[in-house]
Every structure is written in C-alpha cells, then in structure tokens.
Amino acid sequence: MSPVLTRHAPEPVLRLRSVAVPLAAIVFFVVLFFGVLRLVESPAMVGRVSVDNRTSYDLEVGVTDGSNRDRLLLAALDADATTRVEDVLDQGSTWLFRVSRAGTTLGTLERSRDELQRAGWRVVIPASWDDRVLETG
C-alpha cells in the first residue's frame, strides 16, 4: 500500500469538558486548602516576656487582655529573680498581669502594649509587694 491510499488516524480532539472538569476540581481544592489554612492560622504571639520578681516570695503570674475571660498562666516566679517566658499569646492593646501566691491574688499590674514594648517586654513586681504577701497570710 502506498502512503496515498492509507488514511491516517484522525488527531484526537481535546474536548473542553475533559479539561474543564479536572481543572475546576484542582482550583476548588486549592481554594479549599488555603481556606482551611486561614481557619487554623496560629494566633498572634509575642516573642518573649520577662517578669522581675523583686519580692522575697515565690509567686505565680497570669495574664489576660482585660476581658472577663480566663487568664493564661504565664509563669511561676522564684523569689528575687527574673523569669523569661518565650512565645506568649498576644493579649492586644491592654495586658493585665495578675500576681498571686498560693491561690490568693495579691494584685494586678496593668500595662498597655506600647508600655510593654518601651520596657522591652519586661514587667517588674516591686519589693514593696512583700507587704501584700504578709497581709494575706
């Protein structure tokens, strides 16, 4: 047979439906993936917060944003020592540090985010709070 008499097989025609359906599925799953990533995005964090406990007592300190929600236990503080806490949940524009000993609240230190930044993310519990510990027994 000569090449003139044989027919070539027709070129396959790319149908729009055969491309559009898989392409739409890929686009759907990419959008879904990035949507889920936004839902599970980690909350804002502060790299570190240091607390200077200048009292003669071991204390606990928690932090909250000032709302009535539960506070986040920040650290157990040794007497007359500085404790550095890494990766602290950002409390927003107002930070309330509640200082306690043996479950009894001694007081609250309120700091704005700007004050904390200017202080190098350092909070000081003054030595004068020894009196508060003595008052609570």
Backbone torsions as a table, in degrees:
resi	resn	phi	psi	omega
1	MET	NA	138.9	-179.5
2	SER	-93.3	156.3	-178.9
3	PRO	-59.8	-21.1	-179.4
4	VAL	-71.9	-34.1	-175.9
5	LEU	-86.3	-20.6	-179.0
6	THR	-88.3	141.2	178.5
7	ARG	-94.9	141.9	174.1
8	HIS	-83.6	147.2	176.2
9	ALA	-64.5	139.8	-178.4
10	PRO	-64.8	147.4	176.5
11	GLU	-64.1	135.6	178.8
12	PRO	-63.8	135.0	179.5
13	VAL	-90.6	126.2	179.5
14	LEU	-79.5	112.7	-178.6
15	ARG	-84.0	141.1	-179.0
16	LEU	-59.4	-39.9	-178.2
17	ARG	-64.9	-37.9	-177.9
18	SER	-68.3	-20.9	178.0
19	VAL	-99.5	-38.5	-174.2
20	ALA	-66.8	-40.4	-177.5
21	VAL	-65.0	-51.5	177.7
22	PRO	-63.2	-37.5	178.6
23	LEU	-64.2	-43.0	177.4
24	ALA	-63.3	-38.9	178.6
25	ALA	-64.7	-41.9	178.5
26	ILE	-63.0	-46.4	178.7
27	VAL	-60.7	-43.3	179.1
28	PHE	-58.7	-47.7	-177.8
29	PHE	-69.8	-32.3	175.5
30	VAL	-66.5	-45.7	178.2
31	VAL	-62.8	-43.3	177.8
32	LEU	-60.6	-43.9	-180.0
33	PHE	-59.4	-48.8	-178.8
34	PHE	-70.2	-30.4	174.7
35	GLY	-65.4	-42.3	177.7
36	VAL	-66.4	-39.0	177.9
37	LEU	-58.9	-38.6	179.1
38	ARG	-67.8	-32.9	179.2
39	LEU	-69.7	-33.7	-177.6
40	VAL	-102.4	18.4	179.4
41	GLU	-61.6	136.6	-177.6
42	SER	-69.6	149.0	-179.2
43	PRO	-69.9	164.4	178.9
44	ALA	-66.4	138.6	-177.8
45	MET	-126.8	154.7	171.1
46	VAL	-107.1	134.1	-173.9
47	GLY	-56.9	-42.0	-180.0
48	ARG	-161.5	151.1	172.4
49	VAL	-134.4	130.9	177.7
50	SER	-109.5	138.6	178.5
51	VAL	-122.4	120.1	176.3
52	ASP	-92.6	114.1	175.8
53	ASN	-97.7	102.2	-178.0
54	ARG	-93.8	7.7	178.0
55	THR	-84.1	173.2	178.7
56	SER	-92.3	12.8	-173.5
57	TYR	-126.9	149.3	170.7
58	ASP	-72.8	135.5	-176.9
59	LEU	-132.5	168.3	169.9
60	GLU	-119.1	148.1	177.1
61	VAL	-134.5	134.5	175.4
62	GLY	-120.5	164.7	-179.0
63	VAL	-136.1	145.6	176.2
64	THR	-146.1	168.3	-179.1
65	ASP	-90.7	6.4	178.9
66	GLY	98.1	-9.9	176.4
67	SER	-79.5	178.6	-179.4
68	ASN	-85.2	11.6	178.9
69	ARG	-73.8	167.4	178.4
70	ASP	-62.1	150.0	177.3
71	ARG	-89.0	158.4	177.7
72	LEU	-96.7	122.3	176.1
73	LEU	-66.3	120.1	-176.3
74	LEU	-88.2	-51.2	-177.3
75	ALA	-169.2	159.0	166.2
76	ALA	-94.9	130.1	-172.7
77	LEU	-108.6	131.2	172.5
78	ASP	-76.9	152.5	178.5
79	ALA	-61.5	139.3	175.1
80	ASP	48.0	51.2	-178.3
81	ALA	-148.2	163.6	175.4
82	THR	-106.4	131.2	177.7
83	THR	-115.3	128.9	-179.6
84	ARG	-108.5	127.2	-179.7
85	VAL	-113.9	127.2	-178.8
86	GLU	-92.4	149.0	172.9
87	ASP	51.1	72.5	-178.9
88	VAL	-98.2	136.1	177.6
89	LEU	-59.5	125.6	-177.9
90	ASP	-66.4	125.1	-177.5
91	GLN	-91.6	-2.3	177.5
92	GLY	94.4	-147.2	-172.9
93	SER	-77.9	-23.8	179.3
94	THR	-124.4	129.7	178.5
95	TRP	-118.1	126.4	175.3
96	LEU	-112.2	119.0	177.8
97	PHE	-100.9	115.6	178.3
98	ARG	-99.0	121.2	-177.3
99	VAL	-102.7	132.4	-178.7
100	SER	-141.4	164.5	175.2
101	ARG	-141.7	124.6	179.1
102	ALA	53.7	40.1	176.1
103	GLY	83.1	-2.9	179.5
104	THR	-103.7	124.2	179.9
105	THR	-71.9	127.4	178.6
106	LEU	-91.8	-30.0	-178.8
107	GLY	167.5	177.8	-177.4
108	THR	-129.3	136.5	173.7
109	LEU	-111.2	120.7	179.7
110	GLU	-103.3	129.3	178.1
111	ARG	-135.3	141.8	173.6
112	SER	-82.7	161.4	177.8
113	ARG	-59.0	-40.3	179.8
114	ASP	-63.7	-41.9	178.1
115	GLU	-61.4	-43.2	179.9
116	LEU	-63.9	-41.5	179.1
117	GLN	-63.3	-43.7	179.2
118	ARG	-63.8	-32.5	-179.5
119	ALA	-86.8	7.8	-179.8
120	GLY	70.4	30.8	-179.6
121	TRP	58.6	42.5	179.1
122	ARG	-119.4	133.4	177.5
123	VAL	-119.3	137.9	-178.8
124	VAL	-115.5	127.1	170.8
125	ILE	-98.6	110.5	-171.5
126	PRO	-68.9	156.1	178.8
127	ALA	-60.9	-24.9	180.0
128	SER	-63.5	-15.6	178.7
129	TRP	-73.9	-6.0	171.6
130	ASP	-55.2	-38.8	179.5
131	ASP	-61.9	-37.6	178.9
132	ARG	-64.5	-38.2	177.7
133	VAL	-64.4	-44.4	-179.9
134	LEU	-64.1	-37.3	179.7
135	GLU	-66.0	-34.6	-177.5
136	THR	-84.1	-9.8	175.5
137	GLY	85.2	NA	NA
